[in-house]
Amino acid sequence: MVRIIWIILLFPVVTWAQQGPYSPQFDLPGSNAIHKDSNIIRFWAIDCEVIRGYKRIDKPDSGLVSSGVALNAIGKSDAPSVVSLGDGGEAVVRFMGGIYDGDGPDFAVFENGFGMGEFAFLELAFVEASSDGIHFFRFPALSSQDTTTQLDAFTYTDASWYHNLAGKYTVGYGVPFDLTDLPDTSLLDKTNITHIKL
């Protein structure tokens, strides 16, 4: 009898500890992931500038990443066509028409994580917006995961632990962002966002 009670009590604790408070991976109930073929997508980035980051920022001797070219980051999301930013790298994409703050999410960022179900390899990045290409404002990102320790390469994590971070969904699925989350300032015209920085 004691063994049965122990098993029943252990299961809910393990399940609860693995689930975070935010939207889960694209293939799980309650996900807000946007598929690359969704009809809500109106246009894609037309230009990209890349500054390469380290293979591991905590080990600068590892060198800079070099995979892919900036051209791979424009146009429709395409799994084989990627560009690596590395740790601390940046990509700034530009749009022909401005993105504006409407009802609900205003744009989505697609990355190339892999895996299915609760845990997957995710390539997380902060996201910033600009209406002049000079002044950028960062979306407030939240994490239920320890952010003080560098994760090893190809560590699998749970998308439901993260909010407002690009790359929390696997390839083909974008993370939606709502310009309402950004501060109101005279340096940011939320009716005409022209640049997004990762």
Sequence and secondary structure as in RCSB ss.txt:
>XXXX:A:sequence
MVRIIWIILLFPVVTWAQQGPYSPQFDLPGSNAIHKDSNIIRFWAIDCEVIRGYKRIDKPDSGLVSSGVALNAIG
KSDAPSVVSLGDGGEAVVRFMGGIYDGDGPDFAVFENGFGMGEFAFLELAFVEASSDGIHFFRFPALSSQDTTTQ
LDAFTYTDASWYHNLAGKYTVGYGVPFDLTDLPDTSLLDKTNITHIKL
>XXXX:A:secstr
 HHHHHHHHHHHHHHHHH  SS   TTSTT   EETT TT      EEEEE  BS TT GGG B   B GGGGSS
S  TT  B   BT EEEEEEEEEE   SS  EEEE  BB  SSEEE   B  EEESSSS  EE   EESS  SS 
  TT EEEGGGEES BT SBTTEEEEE GGGS   TT  TT EEEEE 
